Amino acid sequence: MKLALITDAWQPQVNGVVTTLVELVRELQKLGHQVEVIHPGLFKTRPCPGYAGIDLAIRPRAELSRRLAALQPDAIHIATEGPLGWAARGHCLKHGLRFTTAFHTKFPEILHAALKIPLSWGYALFRHFHKASSGVMVPTDGVLWMLEQRGFRNLRSWTHGVDTDLFPFVAQPRLYPPVGVLARPVSLFVGRVSYEKNIAAFLDLDIPGTKVVCGVGPLEAQLKERYPQVRWLGVLDRPELAKVYAAADVFVFPSKSETFGLVMLEAMASGTPVAAFPVDGPLEVLGKPDGSCHGGVMDEDLKRACYSALAMPRQEARDRAMDFSWAHAARLFEGHLVAARRLPDSKLLVATAQ
């Protein structure tokens, strides 16, 4: 199968969407598929307002259409709702091509937090974007239910995974040499320092030890000034990040608007238990169908969740992370794809790959 994957989020950006797509491409290639990624690096770009490090394609429609016409893909997947996503959507509608999409990020919440744009406006725009999709891939049941209530259709359950080799299990937290000896317990946050992450809920916690933040974003300068006692590590490459996870006693995930939360799985693979609110992402990553919680603790009181997570055996966090694999996620993704051109008795593309 020849797949065109169109995304506004790609390397060198550092975020969960990029990680997901890079791992997905790798697994699809292992399955024998040809994946052509159409990303901002192939176009003229400009920085996304308010988000340093994220570049967006400028007027990409003509060049994107040329690339898709030359590629003649068997399937088309539009991963994001940015300039490239809209351009690809327009091309497909103009030429009668079917495509799938994904709901990776709750951008309406980000727009509401950053610019006070009403949630209803943001979701109306996104509902319009995804309306023509033959399948909207959604990483958690909670987000899928929320989108259904907001009038989204053709939703498909998906999931994500974790590279358990890149993030090896560590039975006891190790020293991370670049920061030296820190007062324990070490509480870690990894992610964009941005509006939707609710980081202040973590930084304001009255807990002993040392708080560590790994990431950059639009709120970084103001939070550094407000919380000088926090250790700010910036952006690290993934092998280095694995060492930071292995040095933490607890991973704190304060966001209430994540669609999944890959960083939780990465921390858990290293043996670091998670403290989180009982919301969509953590419910998917930590929760099981029987209502039990594994690999971390969810509580409306984040401080209480931190103390409970610190008492959890690290092996339990690792065991829960092992339930998630990129191979499984890629198989689910593959099964949701549709033929770009309608063929007799051919909805899915499994036959195309054989």
PyMOL commands that set and color helices and strands:
alter all, ss='L'
color gray80, all
select helices_A, chain A and resi 16-30+40-42+61-71+83-95+107-115+119-131+141-149+177-179+195-197+199-203+220-226+238-247+262-269+280-286+302-310+314-321+326-336+350-353
alter helices_A, ss='H'
color red, helices_A
select strands_A, chain A and resi 2-6+34-38+45-48+51-57+75-78+100-102+136-138+155-157+186-190+210-214+231-232+250-253+274-276+296-298
alter strands_A, ss='S'
color yellow, strands_A
deselect
rebuild
show_as cartoon
